[in-house]
Amino acid sequence: MNKDDELNKIIEDLSSNTFEYSDHALIRMSERGISPTSVLHLIQKGLNNYYWNEKHKSWNFTGQGLVPEDFTISCIYEDGTLVVTLFWE
């Protein structure tokens, strides 16, 4: 699968709420005070602000959740979409 196909599958999975969180992402969410509801809010607001992270081979989506600060979800696609980490911008 090429990167464009991967991006389209990730956007489709995020938009339809058919994705999973890695254990690492769940730990980071707890440490950083980012709730699953806030992630869903970021997704619902639109997935137009994204970039490819070559170093980690992931698609990153940045926006606002339920707080005014932007944060990023980092996703990979391997037989489905996995949110691998989250961080504040």
Order of alpha helices (4+ residues) and beta strands (2+ residues): alpha-beta-alpha-alpha-beta-beta-beta-beta
